[in-house]
Amino acid sequence: MIVGVTGHQDLGGPVGFAWVRRALADQVAQCHPTSGLTCLAAGADQVFADVLDAAGIPFEVVVPCTGYEDSFASLEARSAFESLLQHGRHVVRLPYPAPSEEAFFAAGRYIVAHCELLFAVWNGLPARGLGGTGDVVAYAVAAHRPWIHIDPRDRSIHVHK
């Protein structure tokens, strides 16, 4: 089974980060994926890739655009992106010339279209810009894709099949 991820960059500090990591690790252990799909964005995407890597599960990286690495807000997130990129089994580069909401949404749609199960680390609120987590979840729902809602706000997990 191929699993994909969409999720927030801000996971609610160290406690939220640790909870999301445990939740993703538990879900990965339960569904036994053969591979994963991620954009390696800061936050949930990088945690997901790290969980897969630690479990020995290969993952593919979807790079939304040229210059994607320049869109990271912190050096720590950019370094994690560059490190995890080296661990990716395959890299898909979308044909967008620069970071943009359209490029990020296209990457989210690519992940939804190519995974069999989507993990959504999502607070349940509408996206704050085109291509945010809420938009990717709405796209998955419209495409009738199974997804697991991992909510870092109330620390709940809901399966939608």
PELINCOR-V959358 format. One line per field, one symbol per residue. phi: phi as a letter, one per 30 degrees, with the letter a starting at -180 (. if undefined). psi: psi as a letter, one per 30 degrees, with the letter a starting at -180 (. if undefined). Layout:
# PELINCOR-V959358
phi=???
psi=???
This chain:
# PELINCOR-V959358
phi=.ccbbbldddcjieddedddedddddddddchdcabbacideiedddeddddeddicdbccccdadiedddddbddddddedddeddddabccddcdaeaeddddddddddedcccacccdbdiceddaejdeedddedddddhcdbcdccddchcbbcbc
psi=kkklkkllejghaeeeeeeeeeeeeeeeeefhlfllklfgllbeeeeeeeeeeffgkllkkjjflkgefffkfleeeeeeeeeeeffkekkkjlhkflkleeeeeeeeeeeefglfkkkjjkgfllkflkgleeeeeeeeeeghkklkjjjfeghlkkkj.
